[in-house]
Amino acid sequence: MISERLRSPDYRQWRANVEATGGCAHPVRLRGSSRILDRDGAVLVERTGEIFAPCGNRRETICPACSDRYAADTFHLIRAGLAGGDKGVPETVTGKPRLFLTLTAPSFGPVHSRRLSARGRVIPCGCGAHHREHDPALGTPVDPDSYDYVGAVLWQAHAGALWQRFAIALRRALAAILGVPAREFRDIARLSYAKVAEYQRRGLVHFHAALRVDGPDGPHDPAPAGLTHGALRDAVLAAARSVCLEVARPDGTPLVLGWGSQVDVRAITPARAATVEDDAGEITDASLAGYIAKYATKGTGKTDGHPDRPIRALEHVQYLDVSPHHRRHIETVWQLGGLARYEALNLRKWAHMLGFRGHFLTKSQRYSTTFREIRGERRTWRLTDTLDRLATETDDLNGIPPDLDTITVINDWQLVGIGHRNEGERELALAIAERKRDLRQHRRTEGTRP
């Protein structure tokens, strides 16, 4: 199939469409026309035929090209809120109270683990074994029959609600430090954050978050004098310990959900280091954005074989290439999703996500820019580049590109299909995406050399 595509008469046009998407593995195929008109309605540029639009999937396992683009957008969104100086965020944010927070899930039963001693030696697991770094048993229950799968699924389904309660509790704790009622906190300060969910080996998420305290109008306002890094740290720890949410098990008995005992809080420094963590154990803002962006593009686990698409029937679970632990987790999600008590959770829709119903990346309103603004800037840049090239190729424009405010873009596209027509085309697109990724990596490497 690859050779047939390479010899086909329309190969050059097909490749140009794929190149335009960066090598998308599941492009949206459109047919129609696009015209750019000047102030007087004259056609400056007209394009007709079939084009490809990127699928936009953030998961690396589904579309590496769109995942790379999503990671890049995430990096700029996070970086702007950490270091400032771009996207409408001032550089003064680096002097505000900032923390890098990790909140984990509680234990629902002993799991196989691999810990290292101070000398770097492997500490025996509870089962008595010295597990290898990539042992597939890591994260799975020591005794699956006693593991609380129901509790784990219910915690996962309410993880987003727990974060919301944590944010409320944190604002109240900060208000108490300032000595004002909680309802007046927004008149004095604002909590800004960006967080990403990451799956642990056991199949439960934990949250990484960059926290920042601003004035009432956002990043341009200085934080209140009473809110220091130490005060923010104390408030975070107090809020994490106090948050809980009570739900009912299938038999009606109450289940109290909260965060795990492992709460990691570290200061964010403005150092422009090449590593995420410096010698003092602090997190640098220059690298934290890349760290968060990396996890925003991952699927449902650190290892391969996790479902990336919705599950339509319980019978399909037996054909999934997943571990017995995750298969049982998915089956528990499906079973609970069939109970009237949990109808509002719509669990079966999220069975492939092991019950997690939230967004992988969320941010507060004033943390930094938005994906819409970042993507809008990219579209504007492409349009400007098109007009610049048009000005150099057209004598009528005298080398002066038209002003963006004086042109009109008219798109008329209809859906033809989604995805490549065969596996050969998809393999070629993946190769193009890989070549582009290697080229970007080469340029970054060359740019960092002295």
N, C-alpha and C positions, 0 to 999 in steps of 0.2 A: 504493500500500500504506500510505503514511503517513496519507493522508486516511481510509482505511478504519479504521485503528486509532484515530484521533482521534474517529471517529463511533461506534465500537463501544460497546455497553452497559457492558462491563466495563473501559472505559478507565481510570476512576479507580482501580480496584483494581490494574490492571496498572501504572499509573504509580507507585502507592504501593510496589509490589514493586520496581520499578526504582530509585526514590528510596532505598529501604532498602539497596540494594547500592552506592549512589553512582554509578549509571549504568554498571554492568558490561556489557561488550560481549558476554560469553559466560556468562551466569548458569547456575547449576545449578538447574533447576526441580524443586521438591519438592511433594508433596501429602500431607496428613495432619493432625496436630494437635499442639499444644503446650499444656501446662497448668502453672500455678504453684499449688501447694498450700501451705496454711499448716500450722502445727504439728499441728492436729487433722485434717488431711486434707481440709479444705474447699477448694473451688476458688476461688482469688482472681482468676485471669486464665485464660481459655481462648481459643485461637485455632485455627481450622480452615480448611481450604481449601488453596490453592496459594500457596507463597512462593518467593522467589528467594534463592539463596545466591551470593555473589561467586565467580568462578572462581579468583581468587588468583594469576593469571599476573603475573609481575614485569615482562614486556616491554611497553614503551610502545607498540610497534607492534601488539600484539595486543589489549591492553585498557588504555586510558589510565587508567581509574578505579582498577583494581586495582594498576596500576603506581604511581600516586600514593600509594596506601595503603602499598605495599611500601617506597617511597622514604621516606615519613614514619616508618615503623617502623625502617628502617635508620638514618635520621638520629638518632632517639632512642637506638638501640643504640650507635652510634658516639659520639655526643655525651656519653653517660653515662660512657664510658670515658676521654674526653678531658678533660672539665671537671669531672666529679663533681657532687656535690650532688643527685643524683637516682638512682633505680633501684638504691639500695643501694650506690652508689659515693661515697666521701667526696671532698670538695673538695681534700683534700691530694694527690690524684694530679697536680694541676697543678705541684707542686713536684718531681716525680720525673723521672728521665732519660726523655725522650720524643723520638722522631724520626719524621719522615715520610719514608718510603722508596719509591723507584720502581725496580723491577728490570725490565729489558727483555730481549727475545730477541736472540740474536746475528744476524749477517748471513748470509744464504744466497744472496746475490748482489746487485749494485747495483740500486737502485730509484730511480725518479724522486722527487726531493725538492724542497722549497722552503725555503731558509734565508735569513735576513735578516742584513745587515751591521749594524755598530754604528750606522750612520746610518739604518737602516730600509730599505735598498735590497735588492732581491731578488738573491741570489747565483745565478749560472747553475748549473743542474743539470749532472750529469755528461754528459747528452745534449746540452748546449749551450743548452737552452731556458730562458727565464725563465717558470716556471710561475705561473699564477694561483692564488689561494688555494683555489678550489674546482675546480681542474683534475682531472677524473676520472683522469688519468694518474698522479697522485701516489700513491705507494705500490706501483705496479705495476713489474715488472722492466724494466730497460732492455733486457735481452736475455732474453726468456722461455725460449729454448732452453737457455741456460746456467744458469738459475736452479735451485737445488737444492730442488725441490718435495718430494722424498722426505725430505731432511733437515729441512725446515721442518715437515712433518707429524709426523715422529717427535719433534721437539722439542716441538711443541704437545701431543702425546699424553702426554708425560712432564713437562709444566710443573708439574703438581701434585706429582709426586715430587721435582722439583728444589726446590720450595719446602720440602718436608719436610726434605730434606737441608740446605737453607740454615738452617732453624730449629735443627736439631741442631748444625750447625757454629757457629752464633751462640751457643748455650748453652755450647758447649765453649770458645769464645773468651772469653766473659764469665767462665767458671770459671777460665781461665788468668789473667785479670786479677786475680781475687780470690785466686789462689794456692791453689786447692783442686782436687781431682780432679773430672772432669766428672760422675761419678756422685753427687757430693755437692752439686752446684749447687742442686738443688731444696730442700735443707735450709737453704740460705742466701738464695736469691733465686728469683724466678720471672719468666720472660719472658712478657709479655702482649701480644697484638697483635690487630688486625682488618685484614683485607686484602680488596681487591676486584680483580677482573680486568677489564681494559679492552682492547678490540681496537684495534690500530693499523690504519692504512689498508692495510698490506700483508697483513692478515689474521691476524697473530700477536698473542697477548695479551702485555700487560705487567702487572705487579702494582703496585698502590699499597697501602701498608700503614702503619698507625699503630702504632708500637712503644712499649712502656713497660716499665720494670723495676720490679717490686714486691718486697716481702719474701716469704718462703716461703708465707704464708697469703693472698696476693693483695693487692688494692688497699688494704686497711686496714693493711697492714704497710709500714713505711718501707723503701726500698731500701738495700742495704748501702752503707756510707760510701765504699767503694772504687770504686763504679760511678757515674761522673759522665756528663754529656752527652757530653763528649769521649771518654771510654772507650767508651761505647756506640757512638759514631760509628766509632771505630777498629775495634771488634769487627765491626760490620756490614760495613765495607769489606773486612776480612780474610776474613770468611765468604763474601761474595759472590764474591771472587776464587778461593777454594779449592774451591768446590762444583763437582762434575762428575758425570756419569752416562754410562756406556758402554753403548751398545746396538748391535745389528747391523743393517746394511742388508740389503735383500732378497738380495743376493749373498753375504752372510756377512761382508763387511768391517766392521770396527768403526767406530762413529761416536761421538765424544765430545761430549756435550751439556753446555752450561753457560750462564751468563748472558751477556748482551751487555756491551760495554764501557761503555755508558752506565748508570751507577749513580748516581742522584740521592738525596742524603741531606740533609735539612734539619731544623733544630730546630723544635719546636712551642712557641710562646709562649702564655701564658694570656691574652693581650690579647683583648678583646671587640671586634674590628674587624669592619667590614662586608665586607672583601675576604679572599680566601684567603691572599694573600701581602702582607706589609707592606713598608715601604720598605727594610728591611734584608734582604729576601729570605727571611724566616722565615715559617713557616706558623702561622696563628692557630687555636686549638682551636675557637673559635666558628664558624668558617666551614668548617673541614676536614670536619666531619661532613656538611654539605650537599654538598660537593665529592665525597666518596666515595659518598654516597647517589645522586647523579645518575648515576654510572657503573654502579651496581648494577642499574639498570633498563634499561640499553641492550641492544641486540641484538648481532649479530655484526660490527658495523662502524659507522663514523661516518657513512657515506653510506647512502642507501636502497637497497633491492633485494637485501638479504641474506636467505637463508631463515631463517624462525623456527620451522619445524616439521621433524620428521624426514623423511629421504628414504627412500623405500621401494624404489626401483630406480634403477639407473644411467641408464636411459632417460629418467627424469624430469628429470635434470640439465639437459638441453638446453633445457627449457622454463622454467627458472628465470630470473628477471630479475636476473642478476648479471653482473659484469664478466668478461671472458675470463680474467683472472688468478684470480679466486675460483672460476670454473668449473673451471679446471684444478686448483686446490687441492682442490676437492671430489672431482674424479675421482681424484686421487692418493690421497685418504683411502679412497675406495671400493675402489680396486685393492689397496692395502695391507691393507685389512680382509678381503680374500679369501684372504690368505696364511696358512698354518698357523703361521708364525713369529710372527705378531702376533694370533693368535686371542684371547689373554687380554686384549688391549686393547679388543676389541669396537668397532673403529673405525667400522664402517658405521652403528652406532647414533648416532654423533656426527659424521656427515658434514656435517649442516647447521650444526654448530658449528665447522666447519673442523678437526676433529680434537681440539678442546679437550674434555677429559673431566672437568674439575674443576668445583667450585661457584664461582659468581661472587663470592659473599661468604662468607668464613669468619672465625672468630675463635677465639682460645684460650679455655679454659674459664673463667678468672677475669678476662677483660678487662672485661666488664660484664654486663648483663642478657642475656636471651635473647628471641627472637621469641615463644616460647610464653608467657613472662611478660607481655610487652607486649600480646599479643593477649588474654591472660586478663584483664588489667586493663581492656581495652576492653569485653569481654563483661560484666564485673562492673559497669562504669559504666552500660552500657545496661540491665542488669537493675535496678540501683538507681534509674535514672531512671524505669523502668516502674513500680516500686513507689511512688516518690514521687508520680507522677501518679495512681496508683490511690488513694493515701491522700487526695488532695485531691478526688477524684471520688466516694468512697464514704463514706457517713455512718457505717457500722459501725466504721471504723478511726479515727474522730475526728481525722483529719489526721495520724496518726502512722504512717509506713510500717513494714511488718514488718521485723524483723531478718533479714539474709541467712542467718544461721545457723539460722533457724527455718522456712525454706521449702524446698520440694522442687520441682524443675523436671523435668517428664516430657515428653520429645520422642518423637514417633512419626511419622517422615516417610519417605516412599518416593520414589525417583527417578522423575521423569516424563520428563525430557529435559535436554539440555545445549544452551545457546545459545537465541537468540530464534527465533521461528517463521518469520520472513521478514526480508528486508533492510530493510523499512520500520521494523519494530520496532527493529532494530539501530541504524538512523540516529537514531531518536528517543532511544534510550538514550545514544548518543554525544553528542547535543546536550545531554542532561541532565548528563552527566559534564563537558562543557565549561563549562556554566553554573556548576556547583558549583566547578570549578577557578577560574573567574574570580572567584567570590564569595570564595573563600579568599584569592586573591591580593589582592583589594581590602581584605579585613580585615587582612592582614599589612601592606599599604602604609599603611593608616590607623593601625595600631598603632605604626609606626616614626616617624610624624610627631610633631614636638614639640607 
